[in-house]
């Protein structure tokens, strides 16, 4: 009768001495955050960013209340309305966008980059709380 051994097999000395080198974080190519979206949502997000670059390129600006309705009404037929909603949600959760909302004295801008209204104190506080909870999650993840 054979016995089961839970011991790890010996590692060759050359393999143990030379771990696979990982590129430094700053040396890695920067990923496009849209890459992790489903294809139809990515297509909608790309369309939004191409159509209104003043509102969705860096630096990110808090967009005016009601901009989502304008975006939906301008949507081409080949892009699904639900995908546009999900893309907007993704773009509004972007850390750079949330930081812009959380800034004291932040202003909202229309889709063409023209100042509209100040960010409400409630929206600013909500964004600040979101950033704080993201930082806590990141710290907990590091251990």
Secondary structure, DSSP 8 states (H G I E B T S, - for coil): ------------HHHHHS------GGGS----GGGGS-HHHHHHHHHHHHHTHHHHSSS--EE-TTHHHHHHHH--TTS-HHHHHHHHHHHHT-HHHHHHHHSTT-EEE-TTS-EEEE--HHHHHHHHHHHHHHHHHHHHHH-
